[in-house]
Amino acid sequence: MFDFLSDYDNPTLLGAFWVTVQLTVLSAVGSLIWGTLLAAMRVSPVPLMRGFGTAYVNLVRNIPLTVIIVFTSLGLANIFGVTMGTEELKVRAFRLAVLGLVAYTAAFVCEAIRSGINTVPVGQAEAARAIGLSFSQVLRLVVLPQAFRSVIGPLANVLIALTKNTTVAAAIGVAEAALLMKEMIENEAQTLLIGAIFAFGFVVLTLPTGLFLGWLSKRLAVKR
């Protein structure tokens, strides 16, 4: 997964965008898992869990992503000595960037999923509870499957935003597309051309994803 780091000091254009893709995919998976757990907490009958989920979402959504990413590097790594399972600084920076992106994006994933949960008729959950299913079983077997189908569109928007947000990882030295663009602009006099190339690269990454997930959203829409 980290083969691109062997050429970290002289990253190529494709190599930099490959790092961006890896940041996006790993952060998307982590955000979906953590965001789903947060959504479950927000609709939980346990007051403590509801309070934690609400506080987390409201707090994280109002903190700039740059602050979170820098905190993962300066705070977790430098102050608290979090190594993320490696002593290699470049690999650690990558993993810390993923951690920061997951922590931030999960708050938006949570709200998207919670909006989908609210579209599921209450009677279905009540009927499931009436036949003896627990809260977790109702959520897993009845509510979440329908909720996910109804929020593919909003989750697609979150994924596209996440792809663009990976540029913030350059703040802690991750060799992704934005860092390479900055270095190229500093070394070359063709700012407009370089900017256009990287803008096109992000369009290539985000446009097909948005179109596919938009089609999937219509395909799997819940008929009510």
TORPA-4810 file (N, C-alpha, C, O; in nm, 3 decimals):
<nodes>
NODE_1_0.082_-0.122_0.000_0.000_0.000_0.000_0.085_0.126_0.000_0.044_0.229_-0.054_M
NODE_2_0.202_0.119_0.061_0.282_0.238_0.076_0.404_0.237_-0.016_0.506_0.300_0.016_F
NODE_3_0.397_0.168_-0.130_0.509_0.163_-0.222_0.543_0.301_-0.277_0.658_0.330_-0.310_D
NODE_4_0.441_0.388_-0.288_0.465_0.520_-0.342_0.563_0.599_-0.257_0.624_0.695_-0.305_F
NODE_5_0.581_0.561_-0.130_0.668_0.635_-0.041_0.816_0.617_-0.077_0.900_0.695_-0.032_L
NODE_6_0.848_0.515_-0.156_0.987_0.495_-0.194_1.038_0.609_-0.280_1.158_0.633_-0.288_S
NODE_7_0.946_0.681_-0.347_0.983_0.795_-0.428_0.924_0.922_-0.371_0.888_1.014_-0.444_D
NODE_8_0.914_0.926_-0.240_0.846_1.035_-0.170_0.911_1.170_-0.199_0.841_1.269_-0.216_Y
NODE_9_1.043_1.174_-0.205_1.111_1.301_-0.223_1.099_1.353_-0.366_1.121_1.472_-0.390_D
NODE_10_1.065_1.266_-0.462_1.048_1.308_-0.600_0.919_1.245_-0.655_0.924_1.163_-0.746_N
NODE_11_0.804_1.285_-0.600_0.678_1.223_-0.640_0.641_1.259_-0.784_0.665_1.371_-0.828_P
NODE_12_0.582_1.163_-0.855_0.534_1.188_-0.990_0.389_1.235_-0.985_0.324_1.228_-0.880_T
NODE_13_0.340_1.283_-1.098_0.202_1.330_-1.103_0.105_1.217_-1.072_0.015_1.232_-0.990_L
NODE_14_0.124_1.103_-1.140_0.037_0.989_-1.114_0.055_0.936_-0.972_-0.043_0.895_-0.909_L
NODE_15_0.178_0.937_-0.922_0.203_0.891_-0.786_0.132_0.978_-0.683_0.078_0.927_-0.585_G
NODE_16_0.132_1.109_-0.706_0.066_1.199_-0.612_-0.084_1.177_-0.612_-0.147_1.177_-0.506_A
NODE_17_-0.142_1.158_-0.731_-0.286_1.133_-0.735_-0.320_0.994_-0.680_-0.429_0.973_-0.629_F
NODE_18_-0.227_0.899_-0.691_-0.248_0.768_-0.632_-0.255_0.779_-0.480_-0.335_0.710_-0.416_W
NODE_19_-0.173_0.866_-0.423_-0.181_0.891_-0.279_-0.317_0.951_-0.244_-0.378_0.914_-0.144_V
NODE_20_-0.364_1.044_-0.328_-0.495_1.105_-0.305_-0.605_0.998_-0.308_-0.697_1.001_-0.226_T
NODE_21_-0.596_0.906_-0.403_-0.695_0.798_-0.413_-0.692_0.711_-0.288_-0.797_0.676_-0.234_V
NODE_22_-0.572_0.677_-0.241_-0.561_0.594_-0.121_-0.615_0.666_0.002_-0.685_0.606_0.083_Q
NODE_23_-0.584_0.794_0.015_-0.639_0.874_0.125_-0.791_0.872_0.120_-0.857_0.856_0.223_L
NODE_24_-0.846_0.889_0.001_-0.992_0.896_-0.014_-1.057_0.763_0.021_-1.154_0.759_0.097_T
NODE_25_-1.005_0.654_-0.034_-1.067_0.523_-0.013_-1.059_0.481_0.134_-1.160_0.441_0.192_V
NODE_26_-0.940_0.490_0.193_-0.925_0.449_0.333_-1.007_0.537_0.426_-1.070_0.487_0.520_L
NODE_27_-1.009_0.667_0.400_-1.086_0.759_0.484_-1.236_0.737_0.465_-1.312_0.748_0.561_S
NODE_28_-1.278_0.705_0.342_-1.420_0.681_0.316_-1.468_0.558_0.392_-1.575_0.560_0.452_A
NODE_29_-1.389_0.450_0.388_-1.428_0.329_0.460_-1.435_0.354_0.610_-1.532_0.317_0.676_V
NODE_30_-1.332_0.418_0.664_-1.330_0.449_0.807_-1.443_0.541_0.847_-1.504_0.523_0.953_G
NODE_31_-1.472_0.641_0.763_-1.579_0.737_0.793_-1.716_0.671_0.790_-1.804_0.703_0.870_S
NODE_32_-1.734_0.578_0.696_-1.863_0.508_0.687_-1.887_0.423_0.811_-1.999_0.418_0.864_L
NODE_33_-1.783_0.356_0.858_-1.796_0.272_0.978_-1.822_0.357_1.101_-1.918_0.333_1.175_I
NODE_34_-1.737_0.457_1.123_-1.750_0.541_1.241_-1.876_0.626_1.234_-1.942_0.647_1.335_W
NODE_35_-1.910_0.675_1.115_-2.031_0.756_1.100_-2.157_0.675_1.126_-2.252_0.727_1.184_G
NODE_36_-2.157_0.549_1.085_-2.273_0.463_1.111_-2.289_0.438_1.261_-2.400_0.439_1.313_T
NODE_37_-2.177_0.415_1.329_-2.183_0.396_1.474_-2.234_0.523_1.543_-2.312_0.515_1.638_L
NODE_38_-2.189_0.638_1.497_-2.235_0.764_1.555_-2.385_0.783_1.531_-2.458_0.827_1.621_L
NODE_39_-2.432_0.748_1.411_-2.575_0.759_1.382_-2.656_0.667_1.473_-2.763_0.704_1.521_A
NODE_40_-2.603_0.546_1.497_-2.671_0.453_1.588_-2.677_0.512_1.729_-2.777_0.499_1.799_A
NODE_41_-2.568_0.577_1.771_-2.568_0.641_1.903_-2.672_0.753_1.910_-2.739_0.769_2.012_M
NODE_42_-2.685_0.829_1.803_-2.775_0.944_1.805_-2.922_0.904_1.812_-3.006_0.983_1.856_R
NODE_43_-2.954_0.783_1.769_-3.094_0.738_1.779_-3.110_0.632_1.887_-3.216_0.570_1.898_V
NODE_44_-3.007_0.611_1.966_-3.010_0.509_2.071_-3.104_0.549_2.185_-3.119_0.668_2.213_S
NODE_45_-3.166_0.451_2.250_-3.250_0.482_2.366_-3.167_0.511_2.492_-3.223_0.549_2.595_P
NODE_46_-3.036_0.494_2.484_-2.949_0.518_2.600_-2.907_0.666_2.600_-2.839_0.708_2.506_V
NODE_47_-2.944_0.744_2.700_-2.915_0.888_2.702_-2.765_0.919_2.690_-2.728_1.015_2.621_P
NODE_48_-2.680_0.840_2.755_-2.537_0.867_2.750_-2.484_0.855_2.607_-2.404_0.938_2.564_L
NODE_49_-2.527_0.754_2.535_-2.482_0.735_2.397_-2.536_0.846_2.308_-2.465_0.896_2.221_M
NODE_50_-2.662_0.883_2.328_-2.719_0.993_2.249_-2.643_1.122_2.274_-2.615_1.199_2.181_R
NODE_51_-2.609_1.146_2.400_-2.536_1.268_2.435_-2.398_1.271_2.372_-2.354_1.375_2.323_G
NODE_52_-2.328_1.156_2.375_-2.194_1.150_2.315_-2.201_1.174_2.165_-2.123_1.252_2.110_F
NODE_53_-2.296_1.105_2.098_-2.308_1.121_1.954_-2.340_1.263_1.914_-2.282_1.316_1.819_G
NODE_54_-2.432_1.325_1.986_-2.470_1.463_1.955_-2.355_1.559_1.979_-2.327_1.646_1.897_T
NODE_55_-2.287_1.543_2.092_-2.175_1.632_2.124_-2.061_1.617_2.023_-2.003_1.716_1.980_A
NODE_56_-2.031_1.493_1.985_-1.923_1.469_1.888_-1.953_1.536_1.755_-1.869_1.608_1.701_Y
NODE_57_-2.073_1.513_1.703_-2.109_1.568_1.572_-2.108_1.720_1.575_-2.051_1.784_1.485_V
NODE_58_-2.170_1.780_1.675_-2.177_1.926_1.682_-2.040_1.988_1.702_-2.013_2.097_1.650_N
NODE_59_-1.953_1.921_1.776_-1.819_1.975_1.800_-1.732_1.963_1.675_-1.672_2.062_1.632_L
NODE_60_-1.725_1.845_1.618_-1.633_1.821_1.506_-1.674_1.899_1.383_-1.588_1.949_1.310_V
NODE_61_-1.805_1.910_1.357_-1.849_1.981_1.236_-1.814_2.129_1.241_-1.809_2.195_1.137_R
NODE_62_-1.790_2.182_1.360_-1.760_2.325_1.374_-1.612_2.353_1.394_-1.574_2.466_1.425_N
NODE_63_-1.528_2.252_1.376_-1.382_2.270_1.381_-1.328_2.259_1.239_-1.360_2.163_1.170_I
NODE_64_-1.247_2.355_1.194_-1.191_2.345_1.059_-1.109_2.218_1.042_-1.039_2.175_1.134_P
NODE_65_-1.117_2.158_0.924_-1.045_2.034_0.898_-0.895_2.053_0.914_-0.826_1.963_0.962_L
NODE_66_-0.844_2.168_0.874_-0.700_2.193_0.887_-0.655_2.182_1.032_-0.548_2.128_1.060_T
NODE_67_-0.737_2.231_1.123_-0.703_2.224_1.265_-0.697_2.079_1.311_-0.608_2.041_1.386_V
NODE_68_-0.793_1.999_1.264_-0.796_1.858_1.304_-0.675_1.784_1.249_-0.612_1.707_1.321_I
NODE_69_-0.641_1.807_1.122_-0.527_1.740_1.060_-0.397_1.779_1.129_-0.313_1.694_1.158_I
NODE_70_-0.379_1.907_1.155_-0.257_1.953_1.222_-0.250_1.898_1.364_-0.142_1.864_1.411_V
NODE_71_-0.365_1.889_1.432_-0.366_1.833_1.568_-0.322_1.688_1.567_-0.250_1.645_1.658_F
NODE_72_-0.364_1.610_1.466_-0.323_1.471_1.462_-0.172_1.458_1.452_-0.113_1.363_1.503_T
NODE_73_-0.109_1.555_1.384_0.037_1.550_1.369_0.108_1.608_1.490_0.191_1.542_1.553_S
NODE_74_0.076_1.733_1.522_0.145_1.801_1.632_0.098_1.751_1.768_0.177_1.738_1.861_L
NODE_75_-0.032_1.721_1.778_-0.086_1.679_1.906_-0.062_1.532_1.935_0.008_1.498_2.031_G
NODE_76_-0.120_1.446_1.852_-0.110_1.302_1.878_0.033_1.250_1.862_0.082_1.176_1.948_L
NODE_77_0.099_1.289_1.754_0.233_1.235_1.727_0.341_1.301_1.811_0.418_1.233_1.878_A
NODE_78_0.347_1.433_1.807_0.458_1.503_1.872_0.444_1.516_2.022_0.542_1.505_2.095_N
NODE_79_0.321_1.538_2.070_0.301_1.561_2.214_0.272_1.430_2.288_0.333_1.401_2.391_I
NODE_80_0.179_1.351_2.233_0.139_1.228_2.303_0.216_1.105_2.255_0.200_0.997_2.311_F
NODE_81_0.299_1.121_2.155_0.383_1.011_2.110_0.311_0.898_2.039_0.358_0.784_2.042_G
NODE_82_0.198_0.926_1.976_0.125_0.824_1.902_0.204_0.790_1.776_0.231_0.878_1.694_V
NODE_83_0.240_0.664_1.759_0.324_0.624_1.645_0.245_0.564_1.531_0.299_0.548_1.421_T
NODE_84_0.117_0.529_1.552_0.033_0.467_1.450_0.095_0.338_1.397_0.075_0.301_1.281_M
NODE_85_0.170_0.268_1.484_0.225_0.139_1.448_0.347_0.142_1.359_0.384_0.039_1.303_G
NODE_86_0.411_0.257_1.345_0.530_0.265_1.260_0.622_0.376_1.310_0.577_0.475_1.368_T
NODE_87_0.751_0.358_1.286_0.849_0.461_1.319_0.888_0.542_1.196_0.961_0.640_1.207_E
NODE_88_0.839_0.502_1.079_0.866_0.574_0.955_0.780_0.700_0.950_0.657_0.692_0.948_E
NODE_89_0.844_0.816_0.949_0.772_0.943_0.960_0.673_0.964_0.846_0.564_1.017_0.868_L
NODE_90_0.710_0.923_0.726_0.624_0.947_0.611_0.501_0.858_0.615_0.391_0.902_0.581_K
NODE_91_0.518_0.734_0.657_0.403_0.645_0.671_0.315_0.693_0.785_0.192_0.690_0.774_V
NODE_92_0.376_0.736_0.894_0.298_0.786_1.008_0.214_0.906_0.967_0.098_0.917_1.006_R
NODE_93_0.273_0.998_0.890_0.199_1.116_0.846_0.078_1.075_0.763_-0.030_1.132_0.777_A
NODE_94_0.096_0.976_0.676_-0.016_0.927_0.595_-0.126_0.871_0.684_-0.243_0.904_0.666_F
NODE_95_-0.090_0.788_0.779_-0.190_0.726_0.866_-0.259_0.829_0.955_-0.379_0.819_0.981_R
NODE_96_-0.184_0.926_1.002_-0.244_1.032_1.083_-0.341_1.117_1.000_-0.444_1.161_1.050_L
NODE_97_-0.306_1.138_0.873_-0.397_1.212_0.784_-0.527_1.135_0.766_-0.635_1.195_0.768_A
NODE_98_-0.518_1.003_0.748_-0.639_0.921_0.736_-0.722_0.931_0.863_-0.844_0.944_0.856_V
NODE_99_-0.656_0.925_0.978_-0.726_0.934_1.106_-0.800_1.066_1.118_-0.916_1.069_1.159_L
NODE_100_-0.733_1.176_1.082_-0.797_1.307_1.090_-0.914_1.320_0.994_-1.018_1.375_1.030_G
NODE_101_-0.898_1.269_0.872_-1.007_1.275_0.774_-1.126_1.191_0.819_-1.241_1.231_0.800_L
NODE_102_-1.099_1.075_0.878_-1.207_0.990_0.929_-1.282_1.060_1.041_-1.405_1.064_1.042_V
NODE_103_-1.208_1.117_1.136_-1.270_1.184_1.250_-1.361_1.298_1.205_-1.468_1.320_1.262_A
NODE_104_-1.318_1.370_1.102_-1.394_1.486_1.053_-1.512_1.443_0.966_-1.625_1.486_0.989_Y
NODE_105_-1.486_1.357_0.868_-1.589_1.320_0.771_-1.700_1.237_0.834_-1.815_1.244_0.790_T
NODE_106_-1.667_1.159_0.936_-1.767_1.073_1.000_-1.883_1.155_1.056_-1.996_1.106_1.059_A
NODE_107_-1.858_1.277_1.099_-1.966_1.361_1.152_-2.070_1.390_1.044_-2.189_1.393_1.072_A
NODE_108_-2.023_1.412_0.921_-2.116_1.441_0.811_-2.183_1.313_0.762_-2.300_1.315_0.723_F
NODE_109_-2.110_1.203_0.764_-2.171_1.074_0.730_-2.281_1.041_0.829_-2.388_0.994_0.790_V
NODE_110_-2.256_1.066_0.956_-2.354_1.040_1.062_-2.484_1.115_1.035_-2.592_1.057_1.044_C
NODE_111_-2.474_1.243_1.003_-2.595_1.322_0.980_-2.670_1.277_0.856_-2.793_1.279_0.853_E
NODE_112_-2.594_1.234_0.752_-2.660_1.183_0.632_-2.737_1.056_0.663_-2.852_1.040_0.621_A
NODE_113_-2.674_0.965_0.737_-2.740_0.839_0.771_-2.857_0.863_0.865_-2.962_0.799_0.852_I
NODE_114_-2.840_0.955_0.959_-2.950_0.984_1.052_-3.072_1.039_0.978_-3.186_1.009_1.014_R
NODE_115_-3.047_1.120_0.875_-3.159_1.170_0.795_-3.229_1.055_0.723_-3.351_1.056_0.706_S
NODE_116_-3.151_0.954_0.681_-3.210_0.837_0.619_-3.290_0.755_0.718_-3.396_0.702_0.684_G
NODE_117_-3.240_0.743_0.840_-3.313_0.670_0.945_-3.449_0.736_0.970_-3.548_0.667_0.994_I
NODE_118_-3.451_0.868_0.965_-3.576_0.940_0.991_-3.680_0.919_0.882_-3.799_0.945_0.904_N
NODE_119_-3.637_0.870_0.764_-3.734_0.845_0.656_-3.802_0.708_0.669_-3.902_0.681_0.604_T
NODE_120_-3.746_0.622_0.755_-3.804_0.489_0.773_-3.928_0.501_0.862_-3.919_0.554_0.973_V
NODE_121_-4.043_0.452_0.816_-4.165_0.463_0.897_-4.147_0.405_1.037_-4.091_0.297_1.054_P
NODE_122_-4.195_0.478_1.136_-4.181_0.435_1.275_-4.251_0.302_1.298_-4.207_0.221_1.380_V
NODE_123_-4.359_0.279_1.225_-4.435_0.156_1.244_-4.354_0.031_1.216_-4.378_-0.074_1.276_G
NODE_124_-4.257_0.041_1.123_-4.175_-0.076_1.093_-4.087_-0.113_1.212_-4.073_-0.231_1.247_Q
NODE_125_-4.027_-0.012_1.275_-3.944_-0.038_1.392_-4.028_-0.091_1.508_-3.986_-0.181_1.580_A
NODE_126_-4.147_-0.035_1.524_-4.235_-0.081_1.633_-4.279_-0.225_1.609_-4.289_-0.304_1.704_E
NODE_127_-4.306_-0.260_1.485_-4.347_-0.397_1.454_-4.232_-0.495_1.481_-4.253_-0.605_1.532_A
NODE_128_-4.110_-0.451_1.446_-3.993_-0.536_1.471_-3.972_-0.557_1.621_-3.939_-0.667_1.665_A
NODE_129_-3.991_-0.450_1.698_-3.975_-0.463_1.843_-4.085_-0.552_1.900_-4.063_-0.624_1.998_R
NODE_130_-4.203_-0.548_1.839_-4.316_-0.626_1.890_-4.293_-0.776_1.874_-4.349_-0.855_1.950_A
NODE_131_-4.211_-0.815_1.776_-4.186_-0.959_1.758_-4.062_-1.004_1.834_-4.015_-1.117_1.819_I
NODE_132_-4.008_-0.912_1.917_-3.901_-0.952_2.008_-3.760_-0.914_1.967_-3.665_-0.957_2.033_G
NODE_133_-3.744_-0.836_1.861_-3.609_-0.795_1.821_-3.557_-0.686_1.914_-3.632_-0.601_1.960_L
NODE_134_-3.428_-0.691_1.942_-3.365_-0.587_2.025_-3.341_-0.462_1.942_-3.360_-0.462_1.820_S
NODE_135_-3.300_-0.354_2.010_-3.275_-0.228_1.939_-3.169_-0.246_1.832_-3.184_-0.199_1.719_F
NODE_136_-3.060_-0.316_1.866_-2.952_-0.334_1.770_-2.998_-0.418_1.650_-2.957_-0.392_1.537_S
NODE_137_-3.082_-0.519_1.676_-3.134_-0.602_1.566_-3.228_-0.523_1.477_-3.224_-0.537_1.355_Q
NODE_138_-3.313_-0.441_1.537_-3.404_-0.356_1.458_-3.323_-0.262_1.369_-3.354_-0.244_1.251_V
NODE_139_-3.219_-0.203_1.428_-3.137_-0.109_1.353_-3.065_-0.179_1.239_-3.062_-0.130_1.126_L
NODE_140_-3.007_-0.295_1.268_-2.925_-0.365_1.169_-3.007_-0.433_1.060_-2.967_-0.434_0.944_R
NODE_141_-3.122_-0.489_1.097_-3.197_-0.570_1.002_-3.310_-0.494_0.932_-3.349_-0.530_0.821_L
NODE_142_-3.362_-0.391_0.996_-3.480_-0.323_0.942_-3.451_-0.179_0.899_-3.481_-0.139_0.787_V
NODE_143_-3.391_-0.103_0.990_-3.379_0.041_0.967_-3.262_0.077_0.876_-3.282_0.145_0.775_V
NODE_144_-3.142_0.034_0.910_-3.023_0.076_0.834_-3.026_0.034_0.687_-2.986_0.115_0.602_L
NODE_145_-3.071_-0.087_0.651_-3.076_-0.121_0.508_-3.158_-0.022_0.426_-3.119_0.015_0.316_P
NODE_146_-3.273_0.020_0.481_-3.355_0.119_0.411_-3.292_0.257_0.416_-3.300_0.333_0.320_Q
NODE_147_-3.231_0.290_0.529_-3.170_0.422_0.545_-3.056_0.442_0.445_-3.045_0.548_0.383_A
NODE_148_-2.972_0.340_0.429_-2.859_0.351_0.336_-2.908_0.370_0.192_-2.849_0.447_0.117_F
NODE_149_-3.014_0.300_0.156_-3.065_0.313_0.019_-3.118_0.453_-0.008_-3.114_0.500_-0.122_R
NODE_150_-3.168_0.520_0.094_-3.227_0.652_0.074_-3.126_0.765_0.083_-3.159_0.879_0.050_S
NODE_151_-3.003_0.736_0.127_-2.905_0.844_0.143_-2.780_0.823_0.057_-2.675_0.879_0.087_V
NODE_152_-2.792_0.742_-0.049_-2.676_0.725_-0.137_-2.635_0.858_-0.198_-2.516_0.887_-0.210_I
NODE_153_-2.733_0.938_-0.238_-2.704_1.069_-0.296_-2.628_1.160_-0.200_-2.521_1.211_-0.236_G
NODE_154_-2.680_1.182_-0.078_-2.606_1.263_0.019_-2.468_1.207_0.052_-2.373_1.283_0.068_P
NODE_155_-2.457_1.074_0.062_-2.326_1.015_0.091_-2.230_1.036_-0.026_-2.110_1.050_-0.006_L
NODE_156_-2.283_1.040_-0.149_-2.198_1.069_-0.265_-2.140_1.210_-0.254_-2.023_1.232_-0.286_A
NODE_157_-2.221_1.304_-0.207_-2.171_1.440_-0.189_-2.062_1.446_-0.082_-1.964_1.519_-0.095_N
NODE_158_-2.081_1.368_0.024_-1.979_1.363_0.129_-1.850_1.303_0.075_-1.741_1.350_0.108_V
NODE_159_-1.861_1.198_-0.008_-1.742_1.135_-0.066_-1.668_1.231_-0.158_-1.545_1.236_-0.156_L
NODE_160_-1.741_1.306_-0.239_-1.677_1.403_-0.328_-1.607_1.511_-0.246_-1.495_1.551_-0.278_I
NODE_161_-1.673_1.558_-0.140_-1.610_1.657_-0.053_-1.485_1.600_0.013_-1.385_1.670_0.029_A
NODE_162_-1.491_1.472_0.051_-1.375_1.407_0.112_-1.258_1.402_0.015_-1.144_1.427_0.054_L
NODE_163_-1.285_1.371_-0.111_-1.179_1.366_-0.212_-1.107_1.500_-0.221_-0.984_1.505_-0.230_T
NODE_164_-1.184_1.608_-0.219_-1.123_1.741_-0.226_-1.056_1.778_-0.094_-0.955_1.849_-0.093_K
NODE_165_-1.110_1.730_0.016_-1.052_1.761_0.147_-0.917_1.693_0.170_-0.842_1.733_0.259_N
NODE_166_-0.886_1.589_0.091_-0.757_1.523_0.109_-0.640_1.618_0.083_-0.527_1.592_0.125_T
NODE_167_-0.667_1.729_0.013_-0.560_1.826_-0.013_-0.505_1.886_0.117_-0.392_1.934_0.121_T
NODE_168_-0.588_1.884_0.223_-0.544_1.939_0.351_-0.431_1.857_0.410_-0.354_1.907_0.492_V
NODE_169_-0.420_1.730_0.369_-0.313_1.644_0.421_-0.175_1.698_0.387_-0.076_1.661_0.450_A
NODE_170_-0.167_1.786_0.287_-0.038_1.848_0.252_0.017_1.929_0.369_0.137_1.952_0.377_A
NODE_171_-0.073_1.972_0.458_-0.030_2.054_0.573_0.065_1.979_0.665_0.144_2.041_0.736_A
NODE_172_0.057_1.844_0.665_0.148_1.765_0.750_0.247_1.684_0.666_0.305_1.587_0.712_I
NODE_173_0.264_1.727_0.540_0.370_1.670_0.458_0.337_1.542_0.384_0.428_1.474_0.338_G
NODE_174_0.208_1.507_0.371_0.172_1.388_0.294_0.186_1.421_0.146_0.133_1.522_0.099_V
NODE_175_0.256_1.336_0.072_0.289_1.364_-0.068_0.173_1.335_-0.161_0.183_1.249_-0.249_A
NODE_176_0.062_1.407_-0.142_-0.052_1.389_-0.232_-0.052_1.502_-0.335_0.044_1.578_-0.345_E
NODE_177_-0.161_1.511_-0.412_-0.162_1.599_-0.529_-0.139_1.746_-0.495_-0.065_1.815_-0.566_A
NODE_178_-0.200_1.794_-0.387_-0.187_1.936_-0.354_-0.044_1.974_-0.319_0.003_2.082_-0.354_A
NODE_179_0.027_1.884_-0.248_0.165_1.913_-0.212_0.253_1.917_-0.336_0.339_2.004_-0.348_L
NODE_180_0.232_1.824_-0.428_0.310_1.824_-0.552_0.280_1.949_-0.634_0.371_2.008_-0.691_L
NODE_181_0.152_1.990_-0.640_0.117_2.111_-0.714_0.188_2.232_-0.656_0.240_2.316_-0.730_M
NODE_182_0.191_2.242_-0.523_0.259_2.354_-0.457_0.407_2.355_-0.494_0.463_2.461_-0.524_K
NODE_183_0.470_2.238_-0.491_0.612_2.231_-0.524_0.638_2.266_-0.670_0.736_2.333_-0.702_E
NODE_184_0.550_2.220_-0.759_0.567_2.250_-0.901_0.549_2.398_-0.929_0.622_2.455_-1.011_M
NODE_185_0.453_2.461_-0.863_0.431_2.605_-0.883_0.550_2.684_-0.833_0.588_2.785_-0.892_I
NODE_186_0.610_2.638_-0.721_0.726_2.708_-0.667_0.848_2.694_-0.759_0.932_2.784_-0.764_E
NODE_187_0.856_2.582_-0.832_0.974_2.556_-0.916_0.956_2.595_-1.062_1.054_2.610_-1.135_N
NODE_188_0.832_2.612_-1.104_0.804_2.645_-1.244_0.733_2.780_-1.252_0.680_2.830_-1.152_E
NODE_189_0.732_2.837_-1.374_0.668_2.967_-1.394_0.534_2.953_-1.465_0.479_3.053_-1.512_A
NODE_190_0.480_2.833_-1.474_0.357_2.808_-1.547_0.243_2.776_-1.450_0.190_2.665_-1.448_Q
NODE_191_0.208_2.876_-1.371_0.109_2.855_-1.265_-0.027_2.813_-1.321_-0.088_2.720_-1.269_T
NODE_192_-0.074_2.881_-1.426_-0.206_2.850_-1.480_-0.211_2.709_-1.538_-0.309_2.637_-1.517_L
NODE_193_-0.107_2.670_-1.610_-0.104_2.537_-1.671_-0.102_2.429_-1.563_-0.174_2.330_-1.572_L
NODE_194_-0.017_2.448_-1.462_-0.008_2.350_-1.354_-0.141_2.341_-1.279_-0.188_2.231_-1.248_I
NODE_195_-0.200_2.456_-1.249_-0.329_2.456_-1.181_-0.436_2.386_-1.262_-0.518_2.312_-1.207_G
NODE_196_-0.436_2.409_-1.393_-0.535_2.345_-1.480_-0.518_2.194_-1.483_-0.616_2.119_-1.483_A
NODE_197_-0.393_2.149_-1.485_-0.366_2.004_-1.487_-0.419_1.937_-1.361_-0.483_1.832_-1.368_I
NODE_198_-0.392_1.998_-1.245_-0.436_1.937_-1.120_-0.587_1.949_-1.102_-0.651_1.860_-1.046_F
NODE_199_-0.645_2.060_-1.150_-0.791_2.074_-1.145_-0.857_1.965_-1.229_-0.957_1.905_-1.188_A
NODE_200_-0.801_1.939_-1.348_-0.853_1.833_-1.434_-0.841_1.697_-1.366_-0.930_1.612_-1.377_F
NODE_201_-0.729_1.676_-1.296_-0.709_1.550_-1.225_-0.818_1.525_-1.121_-0.866_1.413_-1.107_G
NODE_202_-0.856_1.629_-1.048_-0.960_1.613_-0.947_-1.097_1.594_-1.011_-1.182_1.523_-0.957_F
NODE_203_-1.119_1.658_-1.126_-1.245_1.635_-1.198_-1.255_1.490_-1.242_-1.362_1.429_-1.232_V
NODE_204_-1.144_1.435_-1.289_-1.142_1.294_-1.331_-1.173_1.202_-1.213_-1.238_1.098_-1.230_V
NODE_205_-1.128_1.240_-1.094_-1.153_1.157_-0.975_-1.296_1.169_-0.926_-1.356_1.069_-0.885_L
NODE_206_-1.352_1.289_-0.930_-1.481_1.312_-0.864_-1.602_1.299_-0.956_-1.707_1.252_-0.913_T
NODE_207_-1.589_1.339_-1.081_-1.706_1.339_-1.170_-1.761_1.199_-1.195_-1.882_1.179_-1.179_L
NODE_208_-1.679_1.100_-1.233_-1.734_0.965_-1.252_-1.796_0.908_-1.125_-1.898_0.839_-1.129_P
NODE_209_-1.733_0.938_-1.010_-1.788_0.890_-0.883_-1.926_0.947_-0.858_-2.018_0.876_-0.819_T
NODE_210_-1.940_1.078_-0.880_-2.069_1.142_-0.860_-2.176_1.089_-0.954_-2.290_1.068_-0.913_G
NODE_211_-2.139_1.069_-1.081_-2.235_1.018_-1.179_-2.279_0.875_-1.145_-2.398_0.842_-1.152_L
NODE_212_-2.182_0.791_-1.107_-2.215_0.652_-1.075_-2.303_0.644_-0.951_-2.403_0.572_-0.951_F
NODE_213_-2.267_0.717_-0.846_-2.347_0.710_-0.723_-2.484_0.775_-0.742_-2.581_0.735_-0.678_L
NODE_214_-2.491_0.876_-0.829_-2.621_0.934_-0.860_-2.712_0.834_-0.929_-2.830_0.824_-0.898_G
NODE_215_-2.655_0.758_-1.025_-2.731_0.652_-1.092_-2.771_0.544_-0.992_-2.884_0.495_-0.995_W
NODE_216_-2.678_0.507_-0.903_-2.706_0.403_-0.804_-2.816_0.447_-0.709_-2.899_0.367_-0.667_L
NODE_217_-2.815_0.576_-0.674_-2.918_0.629_-0.584_-3.057_0.613_-0.644_-3.151_0.575_-0.575_S
NODE_218_-3.070_0.643_-0.774_-3.200_0.628_-0.840_-3.237_0.481_-0.854_-3.354_0.444_-0.843_K
NODE_219_-3.137_0.399_-0.880_-3.160_0.256_-0.900_-3.211_0.188_-0.773_-3.299_0.101_-0.780_R
NODE_220_-3.156_0.228_-0.658_-3.188_0.162_-0.532_-3.282_0.241_-0.443_-3.301_0.208_-0.326_L
NODE_221_-3.342_0.345_-0.499_-3.432_0.429_-0.420_-3.546_0.347_-0.361_-3.603_0.261_-0.428_A
NODE_222_-3.579_0.374_-0.235_-3.688_0.303_-0.168_-3.820_0.362_-0.213_-3.842_0.482_-0.199_V
NODE_223_-3.910_0.278_-0.267_-4.040_0.324_-0.310_-4.136_0.328_-0.192_-4.157_0.227_-0.124_K
NODE_224_-4.193_0.443_-0.168_-4.284_0.458_-0.053_-4.421_0.503_-0.104_-4.513_0.521_-0.024_R
</nodes>
